[in-house]
Amino acid sequence: MNVTTEKLEGYMHVLMYVFGLLLITEWLRPVDKLTDTGNIIIFILFLLFSLLMHYFRLHWSIRVILNSAYIMISLQLLHSNDALFQLSWLKGFLADFKGNLGFIYDGNWELITNPFRTLLFFVLLWLVTYLIHYWVMVRQSIFFFFMLTVIFISVLDTFTPYAGDMAMIRIIIIGFLMLGLLSLLRLTIQERIKFQMASINKWILMLTGMILVSVLVGFAAPKLSPQWPDPVPYITSYSDKAGKEEGGSKRKSVGYDEDDSELGGSIEPDSSIVFYNNAPAGHYWKVENKDIYTGKGWDSILETDFHTFSNGQDMASLGLHDVTEVVRTEGMTANVSMMESYSHILHPQSGYLKKIEAKNGKDFKYYQGMDKVISEQDNGERLSLKEYELSYDMQSFDIAELRKVTDPDGSMDLIMKKNTQLPEGLPNRIYELASRLIRNETNWYDKAKAIEDYFDGPEFIYSKDDVPYPESNQDYVDQFLFETQIGYCDNFSSAMVVLLRAANMPARWVKGYTEGEKSILDGESVYKVTNNNAHSWVEVYFAGIGWVPFEPTKGFDGEVEFYDSEWKQEVKNTEETPINKEQTRKEAKERHDTPDRETRSPLKTGNMEWFLKWTAITLSGVMILASIGYFFRRKWIPHLQILRYRKKTGAHFSTAYLILLKQLKRAGLVRPEGQTLREYAAYVDAVYDTDEMSELTAKYEIMIYRGDVEDGEWKHFQKGWESLMRKTSS
């Protein structure tokens, strides 16, 4: 069976679009791994949606409307807490769009917000889908895009943590399949060759076999060792040096690190698992706190005074914590399974640790000033425990009681001295800002909340990228507050502690991990905590109550429970109520923290499932309608062409005649090879019992063979042309 050029071209175009989509997907895989971009499936669906509209040749205006609608829905889903399709979100987006245009005009690229970055990414993907369409349908050559993909993955594999081995294999297979199929398509079109289906199958089979053999030989053949020195270590070391000496942005990896003496710089994500826990509810996990702010980072002198307790001993016997009646507590237990080796014991950020039980545990040392627990062996050396069980009381704080604290009491002399420390030479504008933020508040709780809420302002941007180190003569917090206003949790938490201390309120800098993500381990529901969950936050001391956590970092909620006994209503510290006046925080797509710590916050599950469901339904509906329209095109295309040519003026006879020939073919009146136009016209007239086709053909031959110029002929023959077009649709 011979395959016509049109059919072969149609099959090839479908395959080219599919392979083009697979190649673009290889560009998206590293984006998900190397950046804080999440929910890649939304972008892949956009690529599929856009390519489908190109394939079915929808009018450009329809493509613009549908793609724009998809982008706006996606932006609201990804970056807004409002319900979908609420127009109030659009007003804020337009204001954000205008502000970002100003950032671009001023060259402040680092200030561009995440919604605008996502919009630009969608526009880029939109352009790429058009280029795929252009290379496949017009140029019928994909080599340039194929080579760009190879170079892109090669560079990422060389200079980033992304492993491109399997990606390169996939690209080579897809690329050579596309090149081989396009060669067959060009040969068919240019030479007007009609292949039998068996010949096409042999071509594809041989092409596939050659590619598979080449890949297998590539795997099996001996490989030379590197012939040139690896340039990456030199480039990295030079970059690190330049970043530190010139105020650049040296990148560090997330995760816990005892050394916090030099904060700043960009950070790389790390999804390595640190520990699992089966706590009844998700909450932050503390490792330690630090008290001495140096102007560049945080330090804490390891105390010589510590409390020793044994495995399984009730810590209440040490008399370390005075539990007051104004603080609610709830007893909890949690098993912790460590995946990384640390000698410190994790404990809840807002709670009293009561007991530690471990199979291989011996003694523990508790450094009260640092709120840090260390595991030791019999010989005094530190011991890394793999598993242990914690018993603790989780605290809930009464806002009414917190608001009663307005000044330090007599028992806080040591705490005030230690936790209001600030370095000499701290810029005066920090003190002025602290004074301005709390000037309308009379109690410590509202003062702390005023400072915490200050970081929710639009001028502050949460990002792990392009975060500079302070200059040698520059204060770390001062740089963040008044110059860059961009950073991750270390920037936000350090700035809040310094502002609190500048307001003469005792505060300390705390580091540990956020709650992690729900996971299944050995059939049990647990929280999985990775290096990306490493985090830092703030604690403020209230007389008669103790240390109370606060969370200034954008996109984080703190997981601390507050309630107001006067209102008889429990609230979370991130809910928007008249009680705590907390602003609704923006969800961070990825919770990155400390030059060593961060985590990703998931999208709203309900909205995501709704979006994916209706996207799939919409795509299916579009494909079904397009298929119906394609199969019944003989019915509706004639009427569309008639309307189109009625509005045209000038010379259109020759193009209209060719359209008629194509429509006659759709109607089943196929012109045999070797048959002249006159013979074919007589055949058409015989079928439709008319002489209109012969008249049109005679005029067309005169124009083609004698070179006559159209001179108002269209108006004369338009009626006959329209009549034939209608007959083909019946």
N, C-alpha and C positions, 0 to 999 in steps of 0.2 A: 504494500500500500504506500503510495507516494504521499509525502507530507508537503502541503503548500507552504510557500514562503511566509504567508500571513500567520498560519497556525504555528509554524516553528518560531517565528518572531514572538508571538504571544507567549508560548511556553518559556522561551528564553528570558523574556522580560520578567516573568514571575520569579524564575530562579535567581535572576540578577538582583531583584529587590530583596529576596530572602537573604542571599549571601551578603548584600550590602548592609542589611540590618545586623547580621552577625558580626561584620567588621566594625561597625560603629559600636556595638556592644563591647568589643575589646578595648575601645577607648574609655568606656564607662567603668569597667572593672577596676582600674587603678584609682579612679576618682573616689570610689567607695572605700578603698583600702588606705589611701594616703591623705585624704582630707576629711573634714568633719561633715561631708555631704552624706546624708542618709537617704533611705527610701529610694534607691536607684530604680526600683520597679516602676515608679511613677514616670521617670524619664524614659525608660525603655518602652512603656506603653505609649508615650507621646511620639517616640520615633516610629513605632508601628502605625499609629493613627495617622501621622503625617504622610508616611510612605503610601498607605492605602489610598489616601485622597489623591496623591500624585498618580498612582497606578490607574485609578478609575477616571482620571483626567477631569476632576471637578474644576469648575471655574475658579480662578484665583480669588475672587471675592468671597466665595463660599469657604475656600480653604482658610482665608484670613479670619473669617468669623468663627469657624469651628476651632481652629488652633488657639485663637485668642481666648475663647471661652474655656478651653481645657487649661490653659496657662493660669487664668485668673482663679479658677476653682482650685487648682493645685496650690497656688500661692496662699490662698485662704486656709486651705487644709494644713499646710506645712507651717505657717507662721502666725496663725491667729487662734485665739481661744474662743472666738465667737462661733455661733452655730453657722453652718454652711448657708450661703445665699443671703446672709444679712447684709443689707446695703450699707449699714453703718461702718462696716469694715472697709468698704471702698473709699470712703472719705479719708480715713487714716492712711490708706495705701497711697492715694494721690499726693497727700502731704509728704509722705516718706519719699515718693518718687521725685518730687520737686526738690527736696533737700539733697538727695543723692546726686541729682544733676548738678547742683551747686558744688558738691564735693569733687565731682569729676572735672568741672570747669576750673576749680582752684588747684587741681592736682593732688587733692587729699584722698588718694585711692584707699588708704587704710581705714578711712572712716565710713566707707560704703557699708550699708547695713545688709544683713543676711537676706531679707526678702528681695532687695534689689539685686544682690548677687545671684539669687535663684532665677530671677527674671532674665538676667543677662545670659545665664546658662541655658535657659529655655530658648532664647533667641538664637544662641549659637547652634543648638541642636536643630532648630528650624532651618537655619542656613545649610547645615550639613545634609539634611534630608533633601533639600533642593539640589545640592551639588551631586548627591547620589543619583537623583532623577536625571540630572543633566548628563552625567557621565554615562549612565546606562542607556537612556532613551535617545539622546542627541549625538553624543560623541561615540557611544558604543565602545568605550575604552575605560577600564577601571585601574589601569596600571599605576597612574599617579597616586590615587588614593591608597592603593595597596602598598606602595613603597613608603608613603607617609606613615601608614600604620606600623610597618616594620621598624622604621626609624624611631617613632615615638616609643614603642615598647622597648626597643633596645636601649634608648637613653634612660628610661625609667628603671630598667633592670640593672643598669650600670651605676646610676647615681642615687637611687632611692632604695628603701627596703623592699620594694615590690619585686617579687620573683616572677619573671616573665617567661620561664622555660615552656610551660604548657601553653601559655598564650601565643608564643612564637610558633609552636607546632600547629595550633589551630589556625593562625593567620596564614601560614604557608599553604596548608591544605585548602582553605577557603579561597585564597588568592589565586592559586594555580587552577583550581576548578573554574573560577570566574574567567580567567584569561583563556583557558581552553574552550569554554562554551562561547565566549564572545568571538573567538577566532572562527568557530563554526558558523555563528550568526552572520558575521561580516562576509564570509565566503558565500553563504547562501544568498545574501542580498545583492552583493556586487556582481556575482556571476550568474544570478538568476537560476541557480541549480536546484532541482527538486530531488531531495533525498528520500529514499524509502525508509520506513520506520526501523527496519532491521539495520540499515546502515547507520542511522543515528544512534541506535542502541549500542552498536559496536564501537562507534566513536566515543561515547560516554564511558563504556566499559574499559576501553584502552586507556583513556585519559585518567580514570580513577585508578586503574592498575599501576600506571606509571608513577602517579603521585604516591600511592601507598608503598611501592617498592623504593622510591627515593627516600621516603621518611624512614623506612626500616633500615635501609643502608646507612642513613645518617645516624641512627641509633647504634648500629652494630659496628660501624667503622671506627678504627682507632683515632683518637683525637690528640692533637698537639697541645702541649702545655702553653700557657700564655707567653707570647713572644715579646711583649713590651711590659715594662713596669706598670702596675695598677695606678692610674692617675687619681683615683678617688681619695686615698689617704692624704695625698699632698693637697688636693683641692679642699678637702674637709678641714685639714689643720690650718690652712691659710684662711679659710672662711671663718673658722672659730676665732682665730687671732684677730682678724679684722673686725669681727662682730664685737669682740670685747674691748679692743683698743679704740675703735671708732664709733662706739655707741650703736653698733649694728644689732642684729637679732640672732645670735648664736642659738641653735636649736638643741634642746635637751630632751631626754626621754621622760615620760611620765612614770610615776611609781614612788614608793616611799624612799626617802633618803634622809639620813640624820643631819646632814650638812645643809643648813638654810642660811648660811652667812652671806651669800651673794645671790639675791633674787633678781629675776628679770630674764629677758630673752624668750624666744619662741620655744614651743615644746612639741614633740612628736608623740602620737598616740601609741599605746601598747596594750593589747587586749589579753596579755598573759594573765592567767587566773592566779590570784593570790590566796584566796580561801573561799570555802563554802560555809554557810551557817543555816541553821533551821530555826532562827528566831521566830517567835509567834507573829511579830510584825516588823516591817522594815524600819530600820533606824540607822543613824550614823554610828560608825565605830571609831573610837578614839585610840590613838597611839600615845600621844604626849602633848604637852603644851610648852610654849617657850615665852619667856618674859622680857628678855633684853632686846630692845630694838636698837640697831647700830646705825641706821641711816641707809644701809645697804641690804640688810636682811635681819634674821633673828638668831639669837644665841641663847643658850641656857647652860649654866654651870651645873654639872652633875653633882647632886648633893651628896655630901658624906653622911648626912643624917637620913637614914632610911628605916623602914619597918620590915622585919622579916616574918613571914608566916609560912606554914607548911601546906603541902598538898591536901586539900579537903578541909582545911581549917576555916572556921567561920570568922570572917574579917571583922565582924561586929565586936569581937573580943578585943580588938586593937584600939577601939574607941577613936577611930579616925574621922568618922562622919557624925555630925549632930543632925539627926533627922528632925525637922520641925513639923509642927502640926499643920502649918499653912501650905505645905507641899504634899500633894497626893502622890502615892507610890503604888505600883502594881508589880507584884513578884513575877519574874519570868526566868526561864532557863533556855539555854541555847548551846548546841554542840557546834564546835568550830573545827573544821578540817583544813589544815594549812597545806597549800600547794607550793609555797615558797618558804625558805628557811629564815625565820626571824626568831630572836630570843625574846622579843617583847610580846606581851599578852594583850590582845584586843579587848576592849571593854566598851560599853555603851556610852555615847556622848552625854546623855542626860539621865544618869542613873547612878546608883550606888552598887559597886561590885561587892558581893557578899561571900562568894566562895568559888574556888577554882579546883576542879578535879581532873587529873590527867593520869593515864596509865603509867607513863614513864616520868612523871613529874616528881620533883624532890622538894625544893624550897623556892620561895618567890620573894623578891625584894620589891617593896612599894616605895617609890620616891614621891612623897606627897606633894612637894612643890611643883613637880613636873607632871603629876597625875599619871605616872608611868609605872607599869609592872614588868619586871624582868624575871625570867625563869633561869634557875641556876642548878648546876650539878653539885655533888657532894664536895668536890674540890674547889668550889667557888667559881668555876668557869661557867660562862653563859651556855644555856641549853636551848636548842630549837625543838619545840614540841610539834608533833604532827597533828595530834588531836587532843582536845580538852573540852570540858563542859563548864559553862559559866552559869552561876546563879546571881541574879541581880534584881534590883528594884528600879523600874522606870518611873521617872518623875513627870508630874503635870503641874504647871505653875499657875497660880491664881493672879490674874492681872490686877485685881483690886488690892491684893497684898503687895505686889510689886510697886504699885503706884504710891504706896505709903512711904517708900524709901526716898528721902529727899537729900540726905546728907550722910556721910560716914559716921558710924558710932565709935565709941571709945575702944572697942575690941578690934578695930580694923587698922590700927597703926602700922603693923607689919605689912599687911596686904596693900595698904595705900602706898607705902614706901616702895614696895617691890613692883607693883602693877600699875603705877602711874609714871614710871621711868620713861624719859625721852632723852635723846642725845643732845648735847650742847650744839648750838648753832642751827637747830631746827628752824626752818623759815617761818617768819612771823605770820605769813598769810595762812598757814595751817591753823594757828591759834585763832586767827580772825574768822576763818570759815567755821570752825567748831563753835565759836561764840554766836555766830549768826544763825547756825542751824538750830541751836537749842534755846534761843532767846525767848521764845514764847512758851516754853515748857517749864514746869515747876518740879517735876519728880524725875527720878532716874530712869524709870521705864519709858516714859514718853520721850525723854531726851535720847535714849538709846534707839528707840524706834525712829525718831526724826533723822538721826544719822544713818540708820540702816536704810530708810526709805529714800534718802538722798541719792543712793546709787541706782535707784530704779529710773532715774531721769534719762531722757533720750540722748543726752550728751555722752553717757557712758556706754561703751560697747564691749560685749564679751567676745573674746577671740583668743585663740592660742597662737595665731600667726602674726607676724610683723610686730612683735612685742619687743621693744628695744631695751637694752641695759641702760641704767642711768650713767651719765657722765661721771668722771672721777670726782668732780666737785659738786655732784648733784645728789639730792636726797631721793631715795626710791619712791616714797609715798608722795612727795611733792611733785615729782615728775608725772606720776599717774593722775593726781588730782587736778593739776593745772595745765598740763601740756599734752600728754598723749591721750588720756582718758580711755585707753583701750588695754585690755588684759584679761587674765583669767583669775582663778580664786585667790591666788597669793596677793595679787594687786588689790582686789576688793577687801579681803579680810585684813590685810596689813593696814590699809588706809582707814578702815573703821576703827581698829584698835588705837591707832595713833590719834585720830580725831577724838575718841572717847577719853584718852589720857590727856589730850590737850584741854578737854573740858573738866579735868580733874575727877574722872570716874575710873575706878580700877577695872582694867580689862586685860585679857591675855589672848595670845595667838595659839590656836589649836589646830592640830593636823591629824589626819586619819583617813577614813574612807567613807564614802556615801553608802547607801543601803545595798546597791547592786541590782541585779535583775533576777527575777524568778526563773528557776531552772529545775530540771529533774535530775537527781543523782541517786542511782541505785533504787529507782522507783519511789523516791521521796521528794516532795516539793521543798526546795531549798533556795536560798539567795546565793547567787554566784557573784563574787566581788573580784574585779580585775584591777590591774594597774591603772586602767582608765578611770577607775572610781576613786583613786587617791584624791584627797581634798583638804582644804583648810578653811576654818571658820573662826568665830569669835565667841568668847565667854565674858560676861560682865558679872561682877560680884555685887550682890545685894545683901545688906546687913540683915541677919535673922533668917535668911533664905538660902544663900549660898551662890554658887556659880550657875548662871543662866545662859544657855547658848543663844546666839543670834546669827542670822545668815544674810550677809550683804551681797553675795554673788548673784548676778542675774541668772535666772533660769533654775535656781535651786530653792527648795522650800525648807530645808532644815529638819523636817520630820519631828519637830518638837511640839508638844501639845500644851496649849494655853487655854484657860477657862476664866470666866469672870463670875465670882460668887455673887456679885451684886446683880448681875443680869440673869443668873441661873441658867446659863447657856454655855455649853462647851464649844470652843472654836479651835480651828487649826491656825497656826501662826501665819499661814499664807492665804486664808480665806478673807474675802473682802466684806467686812462687816462694820457697823458703827462702833464696835467695841475696840478693835485694835487698829482701825484705820489703815490696815495693811493694803498696799496697792497690789493688784493682781500682777504677778510676775510673768514675764514672757517665758515660754518654754524654750529651753536650749536644745538644739538638735543634737548636740553632743556635750556632755558635761566634762569639760577638760579642766584639770586643775593641778595646781602647784607645778613648778617646773618638774614635775614628777608625777602629776596626778590629774586625772580627769575621767569623765564618764559621759555616756550618751543617754539623753532622756528620750524615751519612745514617744511616738505620736499617739494621739488619742485613738485607742483601738477601735471604738465604735465608728468614728468618722472614717478611719482608714478602711475598715471592712466595707462600709457603705460606699466609699469612693471606688474601691476596686470592683465591687459588685456592679455598680452602675456603669463604670467604665467598660467592663466586659459586656454588659447588656447593650450599651450604646454602640460599641464596636461591632458586636454581632448584628445589631439592627442595621447599621450602615452597610455591612457586607451583604446582608440579605437583600436590602433595598437596591444596592448596586447590582447584585446578581440578577434580580428581577428586571431591573432597568436594562441590563445588558441583553438578556435573553429576549426581551420584548422591544428591543430598540427599533425593529422594523416598523412598529406601530407608532412610536412617538417622534422619532427623528424627522420624518417628512414634515410633520406639522411645525416642528421647531425651525426647520430650515426655511419653510415657507414664510413664517413670521420674520425670520432673520433677513431674507432677501427682499421682502416688501419695504423694509426700512432703508435699504441701500439705494444709493444713487450712483450713476456712472456705468462703466463697462464691467459687467459681471457675467456675461453670457458663457464664456469658456469655463470658468470655475463652476458655475451652476450646472453646466452639462456634465462635468466630471462627477459632481455630487450625485446627479441623477443615475449615472452608470453604476456608481457604488451602491446606491439604494436598490437598483434593479437586481444586482447580485444578491443583496440581502433578501430580496423577495423571492429568490429561487430561480431567477432568469439569468443563469450563468452563461457568459459568452464563451463558446468553445475556442480553443487555440486555432489560429489560422483563419478564423471567420472575420470578414471585413465589418466595418461599422455599419455599412448600408445593409448588409445581410442580417446583421444583428437587429438593426432598427426595424426591418420588415418583420422579423420574428416577434419582436415586442408588440408592434402594431397589431399583428395577427392575434396575439394573446389577449390584448385589451380592446380589440375591435375599434381601432382608431388609426389615424395617419399622423398624429402629432410627433411621434418619435422620429419618423422619416424626415419631417420638416426640420426638426431640431438638428438632426445629424447632418443634413445637407448644408445647413448654415455653418455648422461646426467644421466640416471638411473644407469649406471655402476659406474659413479663417485660418485653419492650420496649414493647408497646402498652398494657398495663394498668398497668405500673409496679410489678408485684409484686416483693417483695423475696425474694431467695434465702433459703431456710430449710431447709438440709439437703438441698436438691435434688441437689447434686452427687453425693453418695454413691449416690443412687437411679439416676442416669443414667450414672455413671462406667463401668460395665461395657459399655454399648452404645457409648459414645464410644471406649473403647479398642479395641473390636472393629472399628469403622469405620476407625480410624487404622491398624490392622494390615493391613486389607484394601487400603488405598491404597498400601501399600509393596510389595505382592506383584506 
